[in-house]
Amino acid sequence: MRPNLPNSISIFRIVMIPIFMVFALVEVPGGDIVALCVFVLASLSDFVDGFLARRWHQTTVMGAFLDPLADKLLVIAALLCLVQFGEDSGRGHLSAWIAMVIIARELAVSGLRMVAAVENVVIAASKWGKVKTFAQMFTLAALIITPRRVN
């Protein structure tokens, strides 16, 4: 079965995650800018795939799985990079405990959605969930581009 365009965009977002991490973590000239661009592109693609799926009536079970998975993986990858930035400099971009709280929340929400799905209950993303995602991606992008202090 060939994925539709919205699902292909979600898959593309998952493929972009290791690319983002390489440019974020490996010291190459301009790597931080490339990492930021990849992160922003991946973040924006989240809004595009959902919009297209609803607009074209192409919502699928696969998409309902892939889209939140891609979101969680992107957020977790960014958080891990920000914790690593702190490890490298000795003064963190992000403390590990903060990253763990955010990751735990993301996984708890996913777990609750899976339990609901087993009961044939669909928990659609609310307007506030979309606002949270936008704020989270914006904040992560701002932290990614913040210059690293190396001792």
C-alpha positions in Angstrom: 0.0 0.0 0.0 1.4 3.3 -1.1 1.2 6.1 1.5 -0.8 9.2 0.6 0.9 12.6 0.5 0.1 13.6 4.2 1.5 10.2 5.3 4.5 10.7 3.0 5.2 14.1 4.7 5.1 12.4 8.1 7.6 9.8 6.9 9.7 12.6 5.5 9.7 14.3 8.9 10.9 11.1 10.6 13.7 10.8 8.0 14.8 14.4 8.7 15.3 13.7 12.4 18.8 12.0 12.1 19.8 14.7 9.6 18.8 17.4 12.1 20.8 15.6 14.9 23.9 15.2 12.8 24.1 18.9 12.0 23.1 19.9 15.5 25.7 17.7 17.2 28.6 17.4 14.9 30.8 20.5 14.7 30.8 21.5 11.1 30.8 25.1 9.8 27.2 26.3 9.6 25.9 23.1 11.1 23.8 24.9 13.7 22.1 26.9 10.9 21.5 23.8 8.9 20.1 22.0 12.0 17.8 24.9 12.7 16.5 24.9 9.1 15.9 21.2 9.1 14.1 21.5 12.5 11.9 24.3 11.3 11.1 22.5 8.0 10.2 19.4 10.0 8.1 21.4 12.4 6.3 23.2 9.6 5.7 19.9 7.8 3.7 18.8 10.8 1.1 21.5 10.2 1.1 20.8 6.5 0.4 17.1 6.7 -2.4 17.5 9.1 -4.0 20.3 7.1 -3.7 18.3 3.8 -5.1 15.1 5.4 -8.2 17.0 6.7 -8.6 19.1 3.6 -8.3 16.2 1.2 -10.2 13.8 3.4 -7.1 11.5 3.5 -7.0 10.8 7.3 -5.9 7.2 7.8 -5.0 4.9 10.6 -1.4 4.9 9.4 -1.4 8.7 9.5 -3.0 8.8 13.0 0.0 6.7 14.1 2.8 8.3 12.0 2.0 12.0 12.7 2.2 11.9 16.5 5.1 9.5 16.3 7.0 11.9 14.1 6.1 14.8 16.4 7.3 13.0 19.5 10.5 11.8 17.9 11.3 15.3 16.7 10.7 16.8 20.1 12.7 14.1 21.8 15.6 14.5 19.3 15.7 18.3 19.9 15.6 17.9 23.7 18.4 15.4 23.6 20.5 17.7 21.5 19.8 20.6 23.9 20.9 18.4 26.8 24.0 17.4 24.9 24.8 21.1 24.2 24.8 21.6 28.0 27.1 18.6 28.6 29.6 19.9 26.0 29.7 23.4 27.5 29.4 22.5 31.2 26.6 25.0 31.4 23.4 23.7 29.9 21.1 24.8 27.2 18.7 22.4 29.0 18.9 20.4 32.1 18.3 16.6 31.7 15.5 16.7 34.3 13.5 19.3 32.3 13.9 17.2 29.2 12.7 14.2 31.1 9.6 16.0 32.3 8.7 17.0 28.8 9.5 13.6 27.3 7.4 11.9 30.1 4.5 14.2 29.3 4.7 13.4 25.6 4.8 9.7 26.2 2.0 9.8 28.7 -0.3 11.6 26.3 0.6 9.0 23.6 -0.1 6.2 26.0 -3.5 7.6 26.9 -4.3 8.0 23.2 -3.3 4.3 22.6 -5.5 3.1 25.5 -8.4 5.2 24.2 -7.8 3.7 20.7 -8.1 0.2 22.0 -11.5 1.2 23.3 -12.4 2.7 19.9 -12.2 6.2 21.2 -10.4 8.8 19.1 -8.9 11.7 21.0 -8.5 14.4 18.4 -6.0 17.2 18.9 -7.6 20.2 20.4 -6.9 23.8 19.6 -4.9 24.1 22.8 -2.9 21.1 21.8 -2.0 22.8 18.5 -1.1 25.9 20.4 1.1 23.9 22.7 2.8 22.2 19.8 3.5 25.5 18.1 4.9 27.1 21.3 7.0 24.0 21.9 8.5 23.9 18.4 9.1 27.7 18.5 10.8 27.5 21.8 12.9 24.5 20.8 14.0 26.3 17.6 15.0 29.4 19.7 17.1 27.2 22.0 18.7 25.4 19.0 19.9 28.6 17.5 21.1 30.1 20.8 24.9 30.2 20.6 26.7 27.5 22.6 29.1 28.5 25.2 32.2 26.4 25.1 34.6 26.7 27.9 
